[in-house]
Amino acid sequence: MFPELICFIIFFMLSFVINQKRLHKSFDSQIRIPNKVVIVTGANTGIGFETAKELARRGGRVILACRNLTKAHEAATKIKLATGHNVVVKHLDLASFRSILAFAKDIIKTEGRVHILINNAGTGVLDNSLTEDNLPIEAQVNHFGPFLLTMLLLPVMKNAPETARIINVTSILHVFGTVENLDKQGKNFLERRRVYANTKLANILFTKKLAEEVFSTNDNIMVNCCHPGAVYTDMFRDQPRIVKWMLKLMFLTPKQGAQTSIFLAVQELMPGLHTSGRYYTNCREDQPFAAAMDRGNAQRLWDLSFKVCFADRRW
Ligand SMILES: NC(=O)c1ccc[n+]([C@@H]2O[C@H](COP(=O)([O-])OP(=O)(O)OC[C@H]3O[C@@H](n4cnc5c(N)ncnc54)[C@H](OP(=O)(O)O)[C@@H]3O)[C@@H](O)[C@H]2O)c1
């Protein structure tokens, strides 16, 4: 039995690695984005760091929106050394509506316009505690926080003469998600384990609904989401050493994982509903799972998010 199990694990790992490498696509275009104001949340490490670095290299005025300012300044120094470009560091804690409001006010006052917003920050902490806004922490950091941030920044995104872009980083794990009771703590082990998938489903439904809303009001904003692949990042920092070693071997690097976010931020796409509200992976459009295409789900999530973020006025 034991040798069979080892063979199965090796076979599984090899086919996973081969499949990931086979499907992975790098974004090779050299398009530059001089002076475009870009916000990348969770940009101090992982996929967000690589995204911010590349967009700075392409001439963007990149703002690292991070909860830990020490880590963010270290990241800014690394980007400056690697690209020769300065980036801006600002505090943003998505687990706090007050922090999101302060960040948005600061951006509106100091920048006045935003061309590209990348909602990249995310957590998979399996922590069932509530935030100061009385929401489950994973649900707030991964969905309600980015929802509020996006809504507060929409007015300055509409100001830009060229098409502005919103990119939400989701995950293929949305396949296991549901958006029922997203604002409630998980009652049992299974419900708690599912919160990450629920929030990643929410990222896609939000993308689709927001794309329709901005299109119907003729706002010049393109909204898309992407799955970065399975990427070895700090997201797995609490795993045992042997698991981390295996993941590092099998998964993509953060630079590889950043390619689709970068593609969506800079690639020239004709504005319109056929290029907005879409799900991308490996730098091309893909079809998400059925729950992410359900308009009823999208409407229910939209209503709940407005209630939680605005009607209940938690901030
Ligand atoms: N890695 C994968 O295989 C994978 C697969 C699919 C989707 N994704 C998605 O990719 C995105 C980036 O993840 P990653 O893999 O690059 O993970 P990561 O290396 O752990 O980066 C996550 C970033 O989010 C930040 N963050 C966490 N809580 C925050 C909060 N309350 N306020 C503001 N920022 C906060 C983290 O800050 P700290 O450093 O201070 O913790 C970090 O900068 C996430 O949305 C994730 O769901 C990842």
Ligand as a Chemical Component Dictionary entry (heavy atoms), coordinates in Angstrom:
data_LIG
# 
_chem_comp.id                   LIG 
_chem_comp.type                 NON-POLYMER 
_chem_comp.pdbx_formal_charge   0 
_chem_comp.three_letter_code    LIG 
# 
loop_
_chem_comp_atom.comp_id 
_chem_comp_atom.atom_id 
_chem_comp_atom.alt_atom_id 
_chem_comp_atom.type_symbol 
_chem_comp_atom.charge 
_chem_comp_atom.model_Cartn_x 
_chem_comp_atom.model_Cartn_y 
_chem_comp_atom.model_Cartn_z 
_chem_comp_atom.pdbx_ordinal 
LIG N1  N1  N 0  -0.921 32.255 -4.053 1  
LIG C1  C1  C 0  -1.845 31.601 -4.759 2  
LIG O1  O1  O 0  -1.670 30.414 -5.132 3  
LIG C2  C2  C 0  -3.113 32.303 -5.150 4  
LIG C3  C3  C 0  -4.027 31.576 -5.958 5  
LIG C4  C4  C 0  -5.213 32.215 -6.334 6  
LIG C5  C5  C 0  -5.473 33.507 -5.926 7  
LIG N2  N2  N 1  -4.575 34.170 -5.120 8  
LIG C6  C6  C 0  -4.911 35.550 -4.723 9  
LIG O2  O2  O 0  -3.812 36.388 -5.030 10 
LIG C7  C7  C 0  -3.856 37.549 -4.184 11 
LIG C8  C8  C 0  -2.446 37.819 -3.651 12 
LIG O3  O3  O 0  -2.079 36.741 -2.804 13 
LIG P1  P1  P 0  -0.578 36.206 -2.645 14 
LIG O4  O4  O 0  -0.598 34.765 -3.000 15 
LIG O5  O5  O -1 0.381  37.117 -3.290 16 
LIG O6  O6  O 0  -0.455 36.232 -1.055 17 
LIG P2  P2  P 0  0.536  37.006 -0.050 18 
LIG O7  O7  O 0  1.931  36.888 -0.533 19 
LIG O8  O8  O 0  0.182  36.493 1.294  20 
LIG O9  O9  O 0  0.067  38.527 -0.220 21 
LIG C9  C9  C 0  -1.153 38.971 0.297  22 
LIG C10 C10 C 0  -1.074 40.457 0.519  23 
LIG O10 O10 O 0  -2.316 40.889 1.091  24 
LIG C11 C11 C 0  -2.012 41.685 2.226  25 
LIG N3  N3  N 0  -3.068 41.736 3.223  26 
LIG C12 C12 C 0  -3.502 40.752 4.035  27 
LIG N4  N4  N 0  -4.421 41.230 4.894  28 
LIG C13 C13 C 0  -4.563 42.559 4.622  29 
LIG C14 C14 C 0  -5.318 43.617 5.186  30 
LIG N5  N5  N 0  -6.112 43.435 6.238  31 
LIG N6  N6  N 0  -5.227 44.846 4.639  32 
LIG C15 C15 C 0  -4.396 45.083 3.590  33 
LIG N7  N7  N 0  -3.626 44.134 3.044  34 
LIG C16 C16 C 0  -3.706 42.884 3.562  35 
LIG C17 C17 C 0  -0.748 41.051 2.804  36 
LIG O11 O11 O 0  -0.124 41.926 3.721  37 
LIG P3  P3  P 0  0.890  41.347 4.856  38 
LIG O12 O12 O 0  2.182  40.996 4.166  39 
LIG O13 O13 O 0  1.008  42.459 5.827  40 
LIG O14 O14 O 0  0.232  40.114 5.423  41 
LIG C18 C18 C 0  0.036  40.842 1.521  42 
LIG O15 O15 O 0  0.627  42.038 1.109  43 
LIG C19 C19 C 0  -4.895 37.238 -3.110 44 
LIG O16 O16 O 0  -6.086 37.916 -3.401 45 
LIG C20 C20 C 0  -5.105 35.732 -3.226 46 
LIG O17 O17 O 0  -6.407 35.347 -2.830 47 
LIG C21 C21 C 0  -3.395 33.590 -4.731 48 
# 
loop_
_chem_comp_bond.comp_id 
_chem_comp_bond.atom_id_1 
_chem_comp_bond.atom_id_2 
_chem_comp_bond.value_order 
_chem_comp_bond.pdbx_ordinal 
LIG N1  C1  SING 1  
LIG C1  O1  DOUB 2  
LIG C1  C2  SING 3  
LIG C2  C3  SING 4  
LIG C2  C21 DOUB 5  
LIG C3  C4  DOUB 6  
LIG C4  C5  SING 7  
LIG C5  N2  DOUB 8  
LIG N2  C6  SING 9  
LIG N2  C21 SING 10 
LIG C6  O2  SING 11 
LIG C6  C20 SING 12 
LIG O2  C7  SING 13 
LIG C7  C8  SING 14 
LIG C7  C19 SING 15 
LIG C8  O3  SING 16 
LIG O3  P1  SING 17 
LIG P1  O4  DOUB 18 
LIG P1  O5  SING 19 
LIG P1  O6  SING 20 
LIG O6  P2  SING 21 
LIG P2  O7  DOUB 22 
LIG P2  O8  SING 23 
LIG P2  O9  SING 24 
LIG O9  C9  SING 25 
LIG C9  C10 SING 26 
LIG C10 O10 SING 27 
LIG C10 C18 SING 28 
LIG O10 C11 SING 29 
LIG C11 N3  SING 30 
LIG C11 C17 SING 31 
LIG N3  C12 SING 32 
LIG N3  C16 SING 33 
LIG C12 N4  DOUB 34 
LIG N4  C13 SING 35 
LIG C13 C14 SING 36 
LIG C13 C16 DOUB 37 
LIG C14 N5  SING 38 
LIG C14 N6  DOUB 39 
LIG N6  C15 SING 40 
LIG C15 N7  DOUB 41 
LIG N7  C16 SING 42 
LIG C17 O11 SING 43 
LIG C17 C18 SING 44 
LIG O11 P3  SING 45 
LIG P3  O12 DOUB 46 
LIG P3  O13 SING 47 
LIG P3  O14 SING 48 
LIG C18 O15 SING 49 
LIG C19 O16 SING 50 
LIG C19 C20 SING 51 
LIG C20 O17 SING 52 
# 
